[in-house]
């Protein structure tokens, strides 16, 4: 499936780079691989590459009841007795 970026999306990626965010590139000829590569100094060749801001892993806490059942996503500050809180970090 072709992915077309509009001017606003391109500007957002380029502004993120100027703001110090890490950028990743994907060669359009290798789009099927889905393997984004880190780019230190992007050449901004949108005809041959797609660019994105490197994704940050999400972090959240799960509440587990005494039977081991997940009760829900919680704020660790709202810890309740009888519930175990487990911090989860997404692996990218």
N, C-alpha and C positions, 0 to 999 in steps of 0.2 A: 504494500500500500504506500503510495507516495505521500510524503510529508512536506507540505509547503508552509514555510514561515512567512508571515507578513512583516511589514516594516517595523511595526511595534514590537513584535517578538524578537526580531533581530536586534533592535535597539536595546531591549531589556537585557539580552545576553551580553552585549558589548558594554553596557553601563555597569553590569555586575562585575565584569572584568576590570573596568576602571576603578570600581569600589574595592578591589582586592579579592574578589571571590575566585575560586578555582574553576577553570573551564575545561570541558571535555569535548572531544571531536569524534565524529563517526564518518568515515569515508562513505559516500553515497554508494560507491561500487561494492561496499562490504555491508550494506544496511542489513542484509539477511542475518549477519552474525550477531548484531546487537551489542558488539563489544566497543564500548566507548573508551577512548584513550585520553589520558591527561595531556593537556597542551599548555606549555609554559608561556609561549608567545604566539597566540593564534594568528595565522596568516589571513583570516577572515575571507576565505575562498568559499563562499556559499554555493557556488556552482558545483563544487566537488565534495564539500563536507557539510555536515550538519553540526551545529555547536549547541551546547547546553551548559548551564551552571551545574557544577558537581552536586549531586544530591547528598544531603546530610541524613544520617540515620535517625529514625524516629526513636524516641524514648518514652516509655509510659510504665505505669505500675498496674499490676493485676492483683485483685483480691481473691484469695483462695479460702474457701470455708474448711471446716474441720474434716469434711468427707473428701476433700481434694477437688471439689467442683469449683470452677471459675465463677465468681460472683459478678465480676465486672471490672471495668477500668476505674481506678481510684486515684485520688490525690493522696500521697503518702502522709500528709499532715492530718488527714482525716482517718487515721488508723483506728480500727475498731477491735475491741477484744474479741477473740474467737475467730479472727480472720487473719490469715497470713498475707503479707504484701510482698510481691516479687517484682523487682525492677526488670524490665525487658528493654533491650536495645536491638534495633533492627540491624541485620548484617546485609550490607550491599555488595 
